[in-house]
Amino acid sequence: MVKQAGCFAIAIMVLVLWSTALLASSPTKSAPNSSLKPSLLTFQNKQNFLAAAAAMGSKKFVAFSNPTLGAPKSKARAFLQSLILPGWGQHYAESRSMMKVFIASEAVLLGSFIGFNLWGNWLEDDFRTFASTHAGISPQGKPNGYFVDIGNFNDIFDYNQEQLRNRDVRSLYPVTDEFFWRWDSEANRLKFEDLRVRSARAANRADLTLAVIFVNHLISAIHSTLAVHKYNRRLSNPDVGVRLMLDGYVYRELRIRVEKNF
């Protein structure tokens, strides 16, 4: 489990570096030069804006159409990229907002997985050391079932008697130094059992988080193919329309999408 936590720690470092590079490369919108153009925020209502625009310049209608976005993209490539690393396929499909969502979810899930593993390992070390001190056990090489048994019985004799009453002779422990235990108090046995249960719960949550990580990869892969489909559709269905410009500012816009259905 320690090796797993180390591997995922390296993975999350790589994810952070990669996501930082992607976010840095994302295009940003620059603000207009307020010293050259009047800001819309300086006008309290539409009438004031129209009056100021008329005083500074004329209004005109401008026809527009979307420029060519580029070549069609591959759905298979986007699927594989997001299946490997969520958000990668969205970056390829130019779906910036969802790219950030999948990067953030992957970082949270990886961090949770590492945290649960580390927490479970710490608790396991604690309950093994605690049992060695207060029950006199030798924890090396013991299976998990052994620690479940010593948490439920005060000593090896109580355990063996219970198995004999149930006629389960195959579950008996030999009364040797290797398997012997006897708790010094009932309170310490209960404390040990609490530590063991919390450790097992952390391990179960780590396994559940790992399953959710797999699902997140799959959802990201499916979404990236849809994003590529949407991107490719925009290439064949451009927007055209007319804008009403007031001294360089868009005041009204009529946008029409031309679609071909077969």
N, C-alpha and C positions, 0 to 999 in steps of 0.2 A: 504493500500500500504506500510506503514511503517513496518507492521508485515511481509509482503512478503519479503521486503528488508532484514529484520533481519534474516529470515529463510534462505534466499539464501546466506547471509554473512556467516552463520554457515556452510552451504553446501560447499561453496568454500574453507573455512578453512580446512574442512575434506578432500576435494579433493586435496589440496596442500600437506597435511600430507601424504595422501595415495600415491600420485604420487611420492613424495620424497622417500618413502619406496620402491616402485617398482623400481625406477631408481637406488637406492642404491643396490638393490638385483640383478640387471642385470649383467651378466658376462662381464668382460672386458678382453681384450687381453694384456698380459704382453709382454714387449719388450724383445728381446733376449739380453743376456749378452754380451755387446760389448767388454769386456775385454778378453773373451774367443773365440769369433767368429769374423771373419773379416766382416765388414759392407759393404753391396752392394753399399752404397753411396760413399765409398772411391774409387771406380773404375769408370773411366770416360766412358768406353765402354765395350762391351761384350768381346773383345779380352783380355783386361787387366784382366777382371774377370776370364776368363778361365785359363789364365797363372798363376794367383795367386792361384786359386783353385788346379791346377795340381801340383804346387810346395808344397802345404800344405797337400794334401791328394788325395786319389784316388776317381774316380767317380764310381757310381754304380746305377743299376736299382732296384727299390723297388716296389713290387706289393702292392696294398692297397685296402681296401673296407671300407665303412662307418660302424661304430659300430652301434649296435642296439640303437635306440633313446628312446625306452620305449614303454609303452602300448598305444593303440589307445585312443584318446580323444573324449569326447562327444560334438557333435555339439549343442545339446539342452542346455547344461550347458554354453557353450561359448555364445550362443545367449542371454540367460537370464542375464548373468553377464554383457555383454556390453549394454544390454537394460537398466539395472539399472544404470550402471556407465561406460561410454565409456572408452575403454582402458583396462578394467578388463578382458574381454574375450580375447583380444589380448595377454595379459600377460599369460593367461592360455594356449593359442595356441602357445606361444613362438614366437610371431611376434613382436619383440622388437621395430622395427622402427615405425610401425603403432601404436603401443601402445603409443609411445611418441606423435605422431600426434594427436590422439584422446584426450589424456589428455590435450594437449595444447589448442586444439580447445574448449574443454569443459570449461577450465579455462577462456579463452577469452570471451566466450558467457555468462557465469555466471557473470563475472565482468561487461560486458556490460549491462546485464539485471538489475543488482543492481544499476549501475550508472544511467541508464535511469529512474528507479523508484525514486531514491533519487532526481535527478534533477527535475523531474516532481512534486514531493511533495514540494520541496522548492519553485518552481515557483507558485504552487497553493496557498501556504501560503502567498506568496508575493501579488498575485492579489486579494486575499480575503481581506487582510489588507489594500491594496491600495484602494479598492472600499469602504471599511468601512470609510476610512478617507476622500475621495474626493467625494463620492456619497451619503454618509449618510445611507448606507444599514446596515441591521442586517444579517450577513452571516451565522449564525447558522441554520442548518437544511434545507438549500436551495438546490434544485436540480441543476444539471449542466445546464439545460435549462434556469434557471433564470439568471445565469451569462452570458450566450450567449445573452440574451435579453438586459441586462443592458449595454453590450458592443456595442450594435447596435443602441441604442436610448439614447438621452440625459436625458430623465426623464420618469416617469411612464405614464404621460399624452400623450406624443408623441407615446409611445408604444400602449396604449389603443386606441388612435385615428386610428392608422394604422390597428389594428385588427377590428375595427368597419367598416372601409372602405372595408376591405376584408370579412366582415360579418362572422367573426370568434369570436363569443361572448364567446365561451368556453375557449378561451385563454386569456381573460381579467384578469388583476390583480386587486384585491380590493385595493382601495386607503386607505391603513392603514399603520401604522408605520412598520408593519412586512414586507410589500412588497415595500414600498415607496423608490424611489431613484431619485436623481437629481444631475447631474455632475456639479462641480464648473467651469469646462472649457472643451472645445472640445479636447484640447491637452491631458488632463488627461484621458479622455475617450479612446482616441486612444492608450495611453500608457497602460492602463488597458487591452485593447483588444489584444495588442501585447503580454503581459505577459500570458494571458489566452490561446492564440493560441500556444505559445511555450510550455506551460505546457501540452496541449492536444497532441502536436506533440511528446513530450517525452514519454507520456503514450502510444501512438500508437507504437512508436519504441520499447518500452519495451514488448508490446504484440507480435510484430513481432519477436523480439529476442527470446521470449519464444517458439514460433513456430519453429524457427530454432534450438533451443536446442532439441526439440522433434525429429526433423529430424536427427540431429547429433546422437542421441541415436539409432535411427532406422538404420542408415547407419553403425554405429559401430557394431550393433548386426549382420547385414547381413555380414559384412566383417569378423567378428570373425568366423562365420560358414565356410566361404571360407578358412580362415587361418587354421582351424582345418582339413578341407578336404585335404589341401595341406600337412599338417603335417602327417596325417594318410597315405597319398599316399607315402610319403618318407619312411615310415616304410616297405611297401611292395615292393618298387622299389629302392633298394640300388644302390649306385654308386660304380663301380669297375674300376680299371685302373692301370697304371704304372707311376712311377715318376723317373726322372733322378736326382740323388742326387749328389751334388758336395760339399764334406766335410761338410755334414750335412744340406746344403741348397737345396731347391727345385729349379732346374734350368728349367726343362721342365716337363709337366704333361699331360698324356693322360687319360681323364676321360670318362667312358662309363656308361650310365644309362640303367639298365635292366628293362623293363616294360612288364607286362603281360596284354594283351588285350583279352577280351572275347566278 
